[in-house]
Amino acid sequence: MAHVFSDFHDGELTGIVLGSETATVFLRQATGDEYTLTLAGLEVLQMQDFRQGNVISMIEVVTGQAPCEHSGLERLFDPPHPSAAEPYHIEHAKIIEKQSARIAAGEVSMVVIVPSYGADLIAICRNIAFAPYQQSVA
């Protein structure tokens, strides 16, 4: 199933903390309410264009179905150079196919944060936790 978190349209991605097998993504809705999206069992994550004011267009989590062809999954696994020999291209296609099958089987989830402006994130992880952000008082 693909789940779109529509409450975050025009919200912001305000930060990310990476651990060895986790990523905690800090999000703020347009209303000002803040949340964390924790990606546990993190296998691979790619983010580009992180900057001040990362405005979110859409957050989507895909599991139990194949990701759409233009989901960006191939960004997570660098393709060979266009001039590389054909076996390298075939092997890369097999890697993408295997990851897509794992997502479709529900073994892992693909998380995609599509920006209106700024941070563009895609990741594969085993578990996802979404919760209101609780700032600790020191």
FIROTOR-223033 format. One line per field, with one value per residue: residue number from 1; chain; z, y, x of N, C-alpha, C in turn. Coordinates in steps of 0.2 Angstrom, whole numbers. Each point is the difference from the previous one (the first is absolute). Last residue first. Layout:
N
pos	(NUM ...)
unit	(A ...)
n_z	(Z ...)
n_y	(Y ...)
n_x	(X ...)
ca_z	(Z ...)
ca_y	(Y ...)
ca_x	(X ...)
c_z	(Z ...)
c_y	(Y ...)
c_x	(X ...)
END
This chain:
138
pos	(138 137 136 135 134 133 132 131 130 129 128 127 126 125 124 123 122 121 120 119 118 117 116 115 114 113 112 111 110 109 108 107 106 105 104 103 102 101 100 99 98 97 96 95 94 93 92 91 90 89 88 87 86 85 84 83 82 81 80 79 78 77 76 75 74 73 72 71 70 69 68 67 66 65 64 63 62 61 60 59 58 57 56 55 54 53 52 51 50 49 48 47 46 45 44 43 42 41 40 39 38 37 36 35 34 33 32 31 30 29 28 27 26 25 24 23 22 21 20 19 18 17 16 15 14 13 12 11 10 9 8 7 6 5 4 3 2 1)
unit	(A A A A A A A A A A A A A A A A A A A A A A A A A A A A A A A A A A A A A A A A A A A A A A A A A A A A A A A A A A A A A A A A A A A A A A A A A A A A A A A A A A A A A A A A A A A A A A A A A A A A A A A A A A A A A A A A A A A A A A A A A A A A A A A A A A A A A A A A A A)
n_z	(147 -16 -25 -21 -18 -22 -12 -16 -15 -11 -14 -11 -14 -21 -20 -15 -10 -3 -3 7 -9 -8 -5 6 9 12 6 7 1 12 4 -2 -15 -25 -17 2 -8 -23 -10 1 -16 -22 -3 -3 -22 -17 -1 -12 -23 -8 -1 -19 -21 -1 2 -3 13 26 21 21 26 19 10 -16 -11 7 -6 -10 -21 -7 20 20 12 21 23 11 0 6 -1 0 -12 -5 14 7 13 10 3 -9 -16 -20 -3 10 6 13 10 16 26 21 11 0 8 3 15 5 6 -5 -11 -20 -20 6 5 7 1 1 5 -4 3 3 8 5 -4 -2 -9 -6 -6 -18 -5 -12 -17 -3 14 5 -13 -3 -12 -8 -13 -2)
n_y	(104 -12 -11 -5 -12 -5 -18 -21 -25 -21 -24 -21 -12 14 18 25 27 29 28 28 25 11 -10 -27 -27 -24 -28 -28 -28 -26 -28 -22 -4 -5 15 9 -12 -1 17 -2 -13 9 14 -10 -9 15 4 -15 2 15 -6 -13 11 18 26 24 14 -1 -11 2 2 0 12 11 -12 1 16 1 -8 -20 -8 -18 -22 -12 -4 22 28 28 29 29 27 23 17 17 11 18 3 -20 -24 -16 -26 -27 -28 -26 -28 -17 0 -4 16 27 21 26 21 26 25 24 20 3 -10 -21 -14 -19 -17 -26 -21 -26 -24 -17 10 25 27 22 24 23 16 -1 8 7 -1 -22 -20 -15 -20 -24 -25 -28 -26 -28)
n_x	(79 -20 -10 -18 -15 -17 -17 -2 4 16 9 18 15 13 10 -2 3 -4 5 -1 -4 -23 -19 2 -1 7 -3 6 -4 2 1 -6 -20 -3 6 21 18 4 12 23 10 4 19 20 4 8 23 13 2 15 22 7 6 20 6 -5 -15 4 -11 -16 -9 -17 -18 -14 -18 -23 -19 -23 -12 -12 -16 -1 -11 -11 -1 11 8 -5 3 -5 2 5 18 23 22 17 26 14 8 3 1 3 -4 4 -3 -3 -14 -13 -16 -9 -18 -11 -14 -11 -16 -16 -9 -14 6 14 23 21 24 13 19 13 17 17 21 -6 -10 -18 -12 -20 -18 -21 -26 -26 -17 -12 -4 -19 -5 11 -2 5 -2 3)
ca_z	(3 4 7 2 7 2 1 7 -1 5 0 4 2 7 1 5 -2 4 -4 2 5 0 -4 2 -6 1 -5 3 -3 -3 2 4 6 5 -2 2 8 2 -1 5 6 0 0 7 5 -1 3 7 2 -1 5 6 1 -4 3 -4 -7 -5 -3 -6 -5 -2 6 3 -3 3 2 7 0 -4 -7 -1 -4 -8 -2 2 -4 2 -2 4 2 -4 -2 0 -5 -3 5 1 7 0 -4 0 -4 0 -5 -4 -7 -4 4 -4 1 -4 -2 0 -2 3 6 6 -2 -4 3 -5 3 -4 3 -2 1 -4 -4 4 -2 4 0 2 3 2 -1 7 2 -5 0 5 -3 6 0 5 0 0)
ca_y	(-2 6 -1 3 1 1 7 3 7 2 8 2 -6 -2 -6 -5 -6 -6 -6 -7 -3 4 6 7 4 7 5 7 5 5 6 -1 3 -5 -3 5 0 -6 1 5 -4 -5 4 3 -5 -1 6 -2 -5 3 4 -4 -3 -6 -6 -4 -2 5 0 -4 3 -5 -4 5 -1 -5 2 1 6 0 2 7 2 0 -5 -7 -5 -6 -6 -5 -7 -1 -7 -1 -6 1 3 7 2 7 5 6 5 6 5 -4 4 -5 -5 -6 -4 -6 -4 -7 -3 -6 1 3 7 1 5 3 5 6 3 7 4 -3 -5 -5 -6 -3 -7 -3 4 -5 0 0 7 4 4 5 6 4 7 5 7 6)
ca_x	(6 1 2 6 0 7 1 -2 -2 -4 -2 -6 -4 1 -3 3 -3 2 -3 2 5 7 -2 0 1 -3 2 -3 3 -4 2 6 -1 -2 -6 -5 0 -4 -7 -2 0 -6 -6 0 -2 -8 -3 1 -4 -7 -1 -1 -7 -2 2 5 -4 1 7 1 3 5 3 4 7 3 7 1 4 6 -1 0 6 -2 -5 2 -2 3 -3 4 -4 -6 -3 -8 -2 -7 -5 1 -2 -3 4 -4 4 -3 3 4 2 2 4 1 6 -1 6 0 6 0 5 -3 -1 -5 -5 -5 -4 -2 -6 -1 -6 -5 2 3 2 5 1 7 4 4 7 4 2 1 6 0 -2 -1 2 -4 3 -4)
c_z	(6 4 4 7 1 7 3 0 7 -1 6 0 4 2 7 0 4 -3 2 -4 0 5 -1 -5 2 -6 3 -5 2 -3 -2 3 5 7 5 -1 2 8 2 -1 6 7 0 1 7 5 0 4 7 2 1 6 6 2 -4 2 -4 -6 -5 -3 -6 -6 -2 6 2 -3 3 2 8 1 -3 -8 0 -3 -7 -2 3 -4 2 -2 4 2 -5 -3 0 -5 -3 5 1 7 1 -4 0 -5 0 -5 -4 -7 -5 3 -4 0 -4 -1 1 -2 4 5 6 -1 -5 4 -5 4 -4 3 -3 1 -4 -4 5 -3 4 -1 2 4 3 -2 7 2 -6 0 5 -3 6 -1 5 0)
c_y	(5 -1 7 -2 3 3 1 7 3 7 1 8 3 -6 -2 -6 -5 -6 -6 -5 -7 -4 4 5 7 4 7 5 7 5 5 6 -1 2 -5 -3 5 0 -6 1 5 -3 -5 4 2 -6 -1 6 -1 -6 3 4 -4 -2 -6 -6 -4 -2 6 1 -4 3 -4 -3 5 -1 -6 3 2 6 1 2 8 3 1 -5 -7 -6 -6 -7 -4 -6 1 -6 -1 -6 1 3 7 2 7 5 6 5 6 5 -4 3 -6 -5 -6 -4 -6 -3 -8 -4 -6 1 3 8 1 5 4 5 7 3 7 3 -4 -6 -4 -7 -2 -8 -3 5 -6 0 0 8 4 4 6 7 4 7 4 6)
c_x	(1 7 2 1 7 -1 7 1 -3 -1 -4 0 -6 -5 2 -4 4 -3 3 -4 1 4 6 -4 -1 2 -3 3 -3 5 -5 3 6 -1 -2 -7 -5 0 -4 -7 -3 -1 -6 -6 0 -2 -8 -4 0 -5 -7 -1 -1 -7 -2 3 5 -3 0 7 0 3 6 4 5 7 4 6 1 5 6 -1 0 7 -3 -6 3 -3 4 -4 5 -4 -6 -2 -7 -2 -7 -5 2 -2 -4 5 -5 4 -4 4 5 2 2 5 0 7 -2 7 -1 7 1 5 -3 -1 -5 -4 -4 -5 -1 -6 1 -7 -5 3 4 1 6 0 7 6 3 7 3 1 1 7 0 -2 -2 3 -4 4)
END
